[in-house]
Amino acid sequence: MLNLILLQEGAQAAQGGASSWSFWIMMLLIFVVFYFFMIRPQTKKQKELQQQREAMKKGDKVVTAGGIYGIIKEVQEQAFLIEVSKDVVIKVDKGSVYAHAEDAAAVGDADKK
């Protein structure tokens, strides 16, 4: 009888060890899925956006995060001076500026050739 009880306790302990390993394996798999489907694409997109901002120069058409369309008149260290209308120039942080859709399409077409 005592042997039977000890065998049952040993089997339960072995199952507990196996379940803890399976828990850690599942957590690792979840992390890998998050990395490849969420984190990695986002960092790749951020790098592309940063490279695009560094390549912007005077005369490029841009859109700000607030939806203001304009043309770059001057590139500064942390900002752009953008002409939004005749003789109306605003200073905008580089982090809130995106390439104009038409310019981005032209760049994409040039890369395909």
C-alpha positions in Angstrom: 0.0 0.0 0.0 2.8 2.3 0.9 4.5 1.6 -2.4 1.4 2.4 -4.3 1.1 5.8 -2.6 4.8 6.6 -3.2 4.4 5.6 -6.9 1.4 7.9 -7.3 3.2 10.8 -5.6 6.3 10.2 -7.8 4.1 10.2 -11.0 2.4 13.5 -9.9 5.8 15.1 -9.3 7.0 14.0 -12.7 3.9 15.5 -14.3 4.4 18.7 -12.4 8.0 19.0 -13.8 6.8 18.3 -17.3 4.1 20.9 -17.1 6.5 23.5 -15.9 8.7 22.8 -18.9 5.8 23.0 -21.3 4.8 26.3 -19.7 8.2 27.8 -20.4 8.3 26.4 -23.9 4.9 28.0 -24.6 6.0 31.3 -23.2 9.1 31.2 -25.4 7.0 30.4 -28.5 4.6 33.3 -27.7 7.6 35.7 -27.4 9.0 34.5 -30.7 5.7 35.0 -32.4 5.4 38.5 -31.0 8.9 39.3 -32.1 8.6 38.2 -35.7 5.0 39.4 -36.3 5.0 42.7 -34.3 8.3 44.0 -33.0 10.6 43.2 -35.9 8.3 44.7 -38.7 7.8 47.9 -36.6 11.5 48.5 -36.0 12.1 47.9 -39.7 9.4 50.4 -40.6 11.0 52.9 -38.2 14.4 52.5 -39.7 13.0 53.1 -43.2 11.2 56.2 -42.0 14.3 57.6 -40.4 16.3 57.0 -43.6 13.6 58.7 -45.6 13.8 61.8 -43.3 17.6 61.9 -43.5 17.4 61.9 -47.3 14.9 64.9 -47.4 16.4 68.0 -49.0 15.4 71.5 -50.0 12.5 71.5 -52.6 11.0 68.1 -51.5 7.2 68.0 -51.1 6.2 66.8 -47.6 3.3 66.3 -45.3 3.4 66.9 -41.6 1.8 64.6 -39.0 -0.8 67.3 -38.6 -1.8 67.1 -42.3 -0.1 70.3 -43.5 1.3 70.0 -47.0 4.3 72.0 -48.0 7.7 72.3 -49.6 11.0 72.2 -47.7 12.8 75.5 -47.8 15.6 74.8 -45.4 16.9 71.8 -43.5 18.1 72.4 -40.0 19.6 70.0 -37.5 16.4 69.2 -35.6 13.7 70.8 -37.8 12.6 71.8 -41.3 11.5 75.2 -42.5 8.5 74.4 -44.7 6.7 76.8 -47.1 3.0 76.1 -46.8 1.8 79.0 -49.0 3.4 81.9 -50.8 5.6 83.7 -48.2 4.3 81.5 -45.3 7.1 79.5 -43.8 6.7 77.3 -40.7 9.3 75.5 -38.6 8.4 71.8 -38.0 10.3 69.1 -36.1 11.8 66.5 -38.3 10.0 63.7 -36.4 6.6 64.9 -37.6 7.4 65.2 -41.3 6.7 62.5 -44.0 7.4 62.4 -47.7 4.6 63.5 -49.9 2.7 60.6 -51.4 3.5 61.6 -55.0 7.2 61.9 -54.2 7.2 58.6 -52.4 5.6 56.9 -55.4 8.2 58.4 -57.7 11.0 57.1 -55.5 9.3 53.7 -55.4 9.1 53.6 -59.2 12.7 54.6 -59.5 13.8 51.8 -57.2 11.9 49.2 -59.2 13.8 50.1 -62.4 
